[in-house]
Amino acid sequence: MKGYGQFCPVAKASEILAERWTPLILRELLFGSSRFNDIHRGVPLMSRALLSRRLRRLVDQGVIERRTSGAHRGPEYHLTEAGAELGPILEQIGVWGARWVRSRLETEDLDAAVLMWDIRRNAQPARFPQSRVVVAFRFLDGPRSRRFWWMISDGGKVDLCAVDPGFEADLAVVTDLRTLTSIWLGDCRLAAACDTGHVELQGPAMLREHFEEWLGLSAFARVGPAIHRG
């Protein structure tokens, strides 16, 4: 990306932060992802080569730092002081988006992989038994390769699987991608979606009753939409 040729701090900051995909990479880091594969799961439409280049640029600009971890193979990426200072800025961008453009979701904006990864990191495992609970999600629409997902809630952690983990499902969630996205964004209540048949929960009553608490919501779900006055 070429510079804007301006001394203005807005222009200089935009040369780093306004590149395509960069705000979403920073979002992933702010939400706790530090390993390359985890960051990529939050931006699955971005090529791995381009992600590598963006990460290198952010390291060069002092926004993130690359660390070598002895416990894992491969590097980890962490925000520097400068990167962490972007947290409130990105949060406010998300608030603005939730307030002013949340209703403009097109079909191409709906992505099961992104939704399930977002749900996984915000899920509330304490709302389920501490023993292993397998939640199977089945979408009635979308590409066949992304219609089935499994989340394993176990001992305070939640893992996401795109391939059958081999455990019997304790709770099954059958729905369509737009409905679950609307629930996640706070635009639709789970109970209402169940009443209309847009969501079907199959499993023991205890798990069905606590599923909504376990599911959690998007970090921006409590932001109300703007009221447009003509």
Sequence and secondary structure as in RCSB ss.txt:
>XXXX:A:sequence
MKGYGQFCPVAKASEILAERWTPLILRELLFGSSRFNDIHRGVPLMSRALLSRRLRRLVDQGVIERRTSGAHRGP
EYHLTEAGAELGPILEQIGVWGARWVRSRLETEDLDAAVLMWDIRRNAQPARFPQSRVVVAFRFLDGPRSRRFWW
MISDGGKVDLCAVDPGFEADLAVVTDLRTLTSIWLGDCRLAAACDTGHVELQGPAMLREHFEEWLGLSAFARVGP
AIHRG
>XXXX:A:secstr
    S   HHHHHHHHHSSTTHHHHHHHHHTT  BHHHHHHHSTTS HHHHHHHHHHHHHTTSEEEEE SSSSSE
EEEE HHHHTTHHHHHHHHHHHHHHSTT   GGG  HHHHHHHHHHH  GGGS SS EEEEEEESSS GGGSEEE
EEEETTEEEEESS  SS  SEEEEE HHHHHHHHTTSS HHHHHHTTSEEEES HHHHHHHHHHH   TTTTS  
     
